[in-house]
Amino acid sequence: MSEQTKSAIERAKEYGIDVTLLESSLKLTVDQRVQRLQEWVLFQEEIRRAREKLYGKEIADEIEKLQKKWRRGRQFHRGTRSPTE
């Protein structure tokens, strides 16, 4: 690990960021990371189907819209998106 990378990791740790998830993810191969992503997508689709079955499509769609709105707000709050997006 280069000194520049090490110092960035150390700064992140000092700031209070838990880098263990990042470190464990970087130990995986690209194929393993893609597999995890595919599993996550399948899980989300299963959640969506269960929500539709429980509440009906119209209410499930409204819940999804609210979740997207909430996520956009969190991204802006964390500074990952500009106010114009």
ROVO-595672 format. One record per atom (N, C-alpha, C, O): residue in three letters; x, y, z. Coordinates in steps of 0.02 Angstrom, whole numbers, plus 50000, padded with zeros to 5 digits. Atoms other than C-alpha are relative to their C-alpha. Layout:
% residues N
+-----+-------+-------+-------+
:   r :     X :     Y :     Z :
+-----+-------+-------+-------+
: ala :     X :     Y :     Z :
...
+-----+-------+-------+-------+
% end
This chain:
% residues 85
+-----+-------+-------+-------+
:   r :     X :     Y :     Z :
+-----+-------+-------+-------+
: met : 50043 : 49941 : 50000 :
: met : 50000 : 50000 : 50000 :
: met : 50045 : 50062 : 50000 :
: met : 50091 : 50067 : 50041 :
: ser : 49958 : 49941 : 50004 :
: ser : 50074 : 50167 : 49951 :
: ser : 49986 : 50046 : 50059 :
: ser : 49934 : 50042 : 50091 :
: glu : 50007 : 49954 : 49944 :
: glu : 50101 : 50303 : 50080 :
: glu : 49940 : 50046 : 49991 :
: glu : 49905 : 50063 : 50038 :
: gln : 50056 : 49955 : 50015 :
: gln : 49973 : 50414 : 49993 :
: gln : 49934 : 49964 : 50014 :
: gln : 49889 : 49994 : 50044 :
: thr : 50061 : 50039 : 49987 :
: thr : 49839 : 50276 : 50000 :
: thr : 49993 : 49988 : 50075 :
: thr : 49938 : 49995 : 50103 :
: lys : 50002 : 50013 : 49928 :
: lys : 49885 : 50234 : 50179 :
: lys : 49976 : 50062 : 50037 :
: lys : 49935 : 50056 : 50083 :
: ser : 50020 : 49940 : 49965 :
: ser : 49865 : 50413 : 50233 :
: ser : 49927 : 50016 : 49988 :
: ser : 49893 : 50041 : 50033 :
: ala : 50071 : 49989 : 50013 :
: ala : 49695 : 50425 : 50149 :
: ala : 49958 : 49953 : 50042 :
: ala : 49906 : 49973 : 50069 :
: ile : 50036 : 50049 : 49958 :
: ile : 49638 : 50267 : 50239 :
: ile : 50003 : 50021 : 50073 :
: ile : 49953 : 50018 : 50108 :
: glu : 49993 : 49979 : 49930 :
: glu : 49707 : 50329 : 50403 :
: glu : 49957 : 50062 : 50014 :
: glu : 49926 : 50066 : 50067 :
: arg : 50042 : 49941 : 49991 :
: arg : 49619 : 50497 : 50379 :
: arg : 49927 : 49980 : 50004 :
: arg : 49889 : 50007 : 50044 :
: ala : 50069 : 50023 : 49999 :
: ala : 49457 : 50406 : 50343 :
: ala : 49984 : 49967 : 50067 :
: ala : 49931 : 49979 : 50096 :
: lys : 50011 : 50032 : 49934 :
: lys : 49476 : 50300 : 50501 :
: lys : 49996 : 50052 : 50055 :
: lys : 49953 : 50048 : 50099 :
: glu : 50001 : 49947 : 49950 :
: glu : 49516 : 50454 : 50604 :
: glu : 49936 : 50041 : 49998 :
: glu : 49911 : 50064 : 50049 :
: tyr : 50063 : 49964 : 50008 :
: tyr : 49362 : 50539 : 50534 :
: tyr : 49941 : 49960 : 50026 :
: tyr : 49887 : 49988 : 50038 :
: gly : 50053 : 50042 : 49972 :
: gly : 49260 : 50392 : 50597 :
: gly : 49967 : 49954 : 49949 :
: gly : 49916 : 49924 : 49963 :
: ile : 50027 : 50044 : 50052 :
: ile : 49230 : 50297 : 50436 :
: ile : 50024 : 49929 : 50012 :
: ile : 50083 : 49917 : 50022 :
: asp : 49984 : 50071 : 49993 :
: asp : 49223 : 50108 : 50454 :
: asp : 50020 : 49974 : 49931 :
: asp : 49976 : 49964 : 49888 :
: val : 49975 : 50021 : 50065 :
: val : 49331 : 50050 : 50309 :
: val : 50003 : 49924 : 49992 :
: val : 50027 : 49900 : 49941 :
: thr : 49996 : 50073 : 50003 :
: thr : 49315 : 49864 : 50347 :
: thr : 49959 : 49972 : 49942 :
: thr : 49979 : 49924 : 49910 :
: leu : 50041 : 50023 : 50056 :
: leu : 49174 : 49842 : 50220 :
: leu : 50036 : 50012 : 49934 :
: leu : 50035 : 49969 : 49890 :
: leu : 49963 : 49984 : 50061 :
: leu : 49277 : 49928 : 50086 :
: leu : 50059 : 49951 : 49992 :
: leu : 50071 : 49925 : 49938 :
: glu : 49942 : 50045 : 50004 :
: glu : 49430 : 49824 : 50128 :
: glu : 49979 : 49928 : 49982 :
: glu : 50012 : 49895 : 49942 :
: ser : 50022 : 50068 : 50016 :
: ser : 49332 : 49660 : 50125 :
: ser : 49975 : 49995 : 49928 :
: ser : 49984 : 49944 : 49895 :
: ser : 50024 : 50000 : 50069 :
: ser : 49251 : 49708 : 49960 :
: ser : 50058 : 49999 : 49950 :
: ser : 50054 : 49966 : 49898 :
: leu : 49942 : 49997 : 50045 :
: leu : 49419 : 49746 : 49881 :
: leu : 50038 : 49934 : 49997 :
: leu : 50077 : 49922 : 49951 :
: lys : 49968 : 50067 : 50001 :
: lys : 49479 : 49570 : 49927 :
: lys : 49964 : 49953 : 49952 :
: lys : 49992 : 49901 : 49933 :
: leu : 50038 : 50042 : 50046 :
: leu : 49344 : 49498 : 49813 :
: leu : 50023 : 50011 : 49928 :
: leu : 50049 : 50064 : 49911 :
: thr : 49987 : 49991 : 50072 :
: thr : 49370 : 49467 : 49628 :
: thr : 49944 : 50040 : 49970 :
: thr : 49891 : 50050 : 50001 :
: val : 50052 : 49963 : 50035 :
: val : 49272 : 49568 : 49503 :
: val : 49938 : 49956 : 49991 :
: val : 49882 : 49979 : 50000 :
: asp : 50057 : 50046 : 50008 :
: asp : 49164 : 49415 : 49467 :
: asp : 49961 : 49992 : 50064 :
: asp : 49899 : 49989 : 50063 :
: gln : 50035 : 50007 : 49935 :
: gln : 49125 : 49396 : 49652 :
: gln : 49960 : 50063 : 50016 :
: gln : 49904 : 50058 : 50043 :
: arg : 50036 : 49938 : 49987 :
: arg : 49076 : 49579 : 49665 :
: arg : 49938 : 50005 : 49955 :
: arg : 49885 : 50027 : 49978 :
: val : 50058 : 50000 : 50046 :
: val : 48963 : 49563 : 49512 :
: val : 49947 : 49952 : 50026 :
: val : 49887 : 49967 : 50023 :
: gln : 50047 : 50050 : 49973 :
: gln : 48884 : 49407 : 49589 :
: gln : 49962 : 50030 : 50060 :
: gln : 49901 : 50021 : 50065 :
: arg : 50033 : 49968 : 49943 :
: arg : 48848 : 49504 : 49750 :
: arg : 49949 : 50052 : 49976 :
: arg : 49894 : 50056 : 50003 :
: leu : 50045 : 49950 : 50027 :
: leu : 48770 : 49644 : 49649 :
: leu : 49938 : 49967 : 49971 :
: leu : 49882 : 49990 : 49982 :
: gln : 50056 : 50035 : 50029 :
: gln : 48661 : 49522 : 49553 :
: gln : 49954 : 49972 : 50055 :
: gln : 49893 : 49974 : 50048 :
: glu : 50040 : 50025 : 49945 :
: glu : 48604 : 49442 : 49716 :
: glu : 49961 : 50056 : 50033 :
: glu : 49903 : 50047 : 50052 :
: trp : 50034 : 49942 : 49971 :
: trp : 48561 : 49614 : 49785 :
: trp : 49941 : 50021 : 49957 :
: trp : 49887 : 50037 : 49982 :
: val : 50054 : 49981 : 50046 :
: val : 48458 : 49655 : 49630 :
: val : 49942 : 49951 : 50005 :
: val : 49884 : 49971 : 50007 :
: leu : 50053 : 50050 : 49993 :
: leu : 48363 : 49491 : 49644 :
: leu : 49963 : 50008 : 50066 :
: leu : 49902 : 50001 : 50068 :
: phe : 50031 : 49989 : 49935 :
: phe : 48331 : 49526 : 49828 :
: phe : 49952 : 50060 : 49997 :
: phe : 49897 : 50057 : 50023 :
: gln : 50042 : 49940 : 50006 :
: gln : 48263 : 49700 : 49787 :
: gln : 49937 : 49985 : 49959 :
: gln : 49883 : 50009 : 49975 :
: glu : 50059 : 50019 : 50040 :
: glu : 48148 : 49626 : 49653 :
: glu : 49952 : 49958 : 50042 :
: glu : 49891 : 49965 : 50035 :
: glu : 50042 : 50040 : 49957 :
: glu : 48085 : 49500 : 49780 :
: glu : 49962 : 50043 : 50050 :
: glu : 49903 : 50032 : 50064 :
: ile : 50032 : 49953 : 49954 :
: ile : 48049 : 49640 : 49904 :
: ile : 49944 : 50038 : 49965 :
: ile : 49890 : 50047 : 49993 :
: arg : 50051 : 49964 : 50038 :
: arg : 47955 : 49736 : 49769 :
: arg : 49938 : 49957 : 49988 :
: arg : 49882 : 49980 : 49996 :
: arg : 50056 : 50045 : 50011 :
: arg : 47848 : 49585 : 49726 :
: arg : 49960 : 49988 : 50064 :
: arg : 49898 : 49988 : 50063 :
: ala : 50034 : 50011 : 49936 :
: ala : 47809 : 49553 : 49909 :
: ala : 49960 : 50062 : 50020 :
: ala : 49904 : 50056 : 50046 :
: arg : 50035 : 49938 : 49984 :
: arg : 47762 : 49736 : 49934 :
: arg : 49936 : 50007 : 49958 :
: arg : 49884 : 50026 : 49984 :
: glu : 50058 : 49996 : 50043 :
: glu : 47645 : 49730 : 49784 :
: glu : 49946 : 49950 : 50022 :
: glu : 49887 : 49965 : 50022 :
: lys : 50047 : 50051 : 49977 :
: lys : 47566 : 49570 : 49849 :
: lys : 49965 : 50022 : 50064 :
: lys : 49905 : 50010 : 50073 :
: leu : 50027 : 49979 : 49936 :
: leu : 47541 : 49643 : 50022 :
: leu : 49956 : 50061 : 49995 :
: leu : 49902 : 50063 : 50025 :
: tyr : 50035 : 49935 : 50002 :
: tyr : 47484 : 49820 : 49978 :
: tyr : 49963 : 50014 : 49936 :
: tyr : 49921 : 50060 : 49934 :
: gly : 50027 : 49984 : 50065 :
: gly : 47434 : 49813 : 49796 :
: gly : 50049 : 50044 : 49961 :
: gly : 50091 : 50078 : 49991 :
: lys : 49951 : 49966 : 50043 :
: lys : 47527 : 49889 : 49648 :
: lys : 50000 : 50075 : 50011 :
: lys : 50054 : 50105 : 50013 :
: glu : 50003 : 49927 : 49995 :
: glu : 47466 : 50068 : 49670 :
: glu : 50036 : 50025 : 50063 :
: glu : 50075 : 50072 : 50059 :
: ile : 49968 : 49979 : 49937 :
: ile : 47520 : 50084 : 49852 :
: ile : 50075 : 49982 : 49998 :
: ile : 50117 : 50021 : 50021 :
: ala : 49929 : 50020 : 50005 :
: ala : 47682 : 49988 : 49818 :
: ala : 50039 : 50050 : 49957 :
: ala : 50096 : 50067 : 49973 :
: asp : 49967 : 49950 : 50042 :
: asp : 47723 : 50112 : 49678 :
: asp : 50011 : 50066 : 50039 :
: asp : 50063 : 50097 : 50031 :
: glu : 49993 : 49939 : 49960 :
: glu : 47692 : 50258 : 49797 :
: glu : 50056 : 49993 : 50052 :
: glu : 50094 : 50040 : 50063 :
: ile : 49946 : 50013 : 49952 :
: ile : 47806 : 50180 : 49928 :
: ile : 50068 : 50006 : 49966 :
: ile : 50114 : 50036 : 49993 :
: glu : 49936 : 49997 : 50037 :
: glu : 47943 : 50160 : 49797 :
: glu : 50018 : 50072 : 49982 :
: glu : 50076 : 50091 : 49987 :
: lys : 49987 : 49929 : 50016 :
: lys : 47925 : 50343 : 49743 :
: lys : 50025 : 50037 : 50061 :
: lys : 50073 : 50076 : 50057 :
: leu : 49978 : 49967 : 49939 :
: leu : 47942 : 50401 : 49923 :
: leu : 50071 : 49979 : 50019 :
: leu : 50111 : 50020 : 50042 :
: gln : 49932 : 50023 : 49985 :
: gln : 48096 : 50292 : 49948 :
: gln : 50051 : 50033 : 49954 :
: gln : 50105 : 50052 : 49977 :
: lys : 49953 : 49968 : 50046 :
: lys : 48178 : 50363 : 49792 :
: lys : 50010 : 50074 : 50019 :
: lys : 50066 : 50099 : 50016 :
: lys : 49995 : 49930 : 49980 :
: lys : 48139 : 50540 : 49849 :
: lys : 50044 : 50006 : 50062 :
: lys : 50086 : 50051 : 50066 :
: trp : 49960 : 50000 : 49939 :
: trp : 48213 : 50502 : 50020 :
: trp : 50074 : 49989 : 49985 :
: trp : 50117 : 50023 : 50012 :
: arg : 49930 : 50014 : 50018 :
: arg : 48371 : 50428 : 49943 :
: arg : 50032 : 50060 : 49965 :
: arg : 50090 : 50076 : 49979 :
: arg : 49972 : 49941 : 50033 :
: arg : 48394 : 50580 : 49831 :
: arg : 50017 : 50054 : 50051 :
: arg : 50069 : 50087 : 50045 :
: gly : 49988 : 49951 : 49948 :
: gly : 48381 : 50693 : 49983 :
: gly : 50062 : 49983 : 50040 :
: gly : 50101 : 50027 : 50058 :
: arg : 49941 : 50021 : 49963 :
: arg : 48511 : 50591 : 50076 :
: arg : 50063 : 50011 : 49960 :
: arg : 50114 : 50032 : 49988 :
: gln : 49941 : 49990 : 50042 :
: gln : 48631 : 50598 : 49929 :
: gln : 50019 : 50073 : 49998 :
: gln : 50078 : 50090 : 50001 :
: phe : 49985 : 49929 : 50002 :
: phe : 48615 : 50786 : 49918 :
: phe : 50028 : 50023 : 50068 :
: phe : 50075 : 50062 : 50070 :
: his : 49978 : 49981 : 49933 :
: his : 48635 : 50803 : 50107 :
: his : 50073 : 49979 : 50011 :
: his : 50111 : 50017 : 50042 :
: arg : 49932 : 50024 : 49991 :
: arg : 48796 : 50700 : 50103 :
: arg : 50049 : 50034 : 49952 :
: arg : 50109 : 50025 : 49957 :
: gly : 49956 : 49965 : 50046 :
: gly : 48862 : 50808 : 49962 :
: gly : 50020 : 49960 : 49939 :
: gly : 50067 : 49979 : 49904 :
: thr : 49982 : 50040 : 50058 :
: thr : 48867 : 50672 : 49830 :
: thr : 49966 : 50022 : 49937 :
: thr : 49981 : 49999 : 49882 :
: arg : 50034 : 49974 : 50059 :
: arg : 48751 : 50766 : 49715 :
: arg : 50000 : 50076 : 50004 :
: arg : 49998 : 50104 : 50058 :
: ser : 50003 : 49928 : 50001 :
: ser : 48749 : 50945 : 49661 :
: ser : 49928 : 50022 : 50006 :
: ser : 49883 : 49984 : 49988 :
: pro : 50069 : 49976 : 49993 :
: pro : 48594 : 51052 : 49696 :
: pro : 49963 : 50003 : 49934 :
: pro : 49901 : 50005 : 49934 :
: thr : 50033 : 49995 : 50065 :
: thr : 48559 : 51062 : 49508 :
: thr : 49977 : 49933 : 49974 :
: thr : 49940 : 49931 : 49925 :
: glu : 50020 : 50066 : 50024 :
: glu : 48538 : 50874 : 49488 :
: glu : 49931 : 49981 : 50025 :
: glu : 49906 : 49927 : 50010 :
+-----+-------+-------+-------+
% end
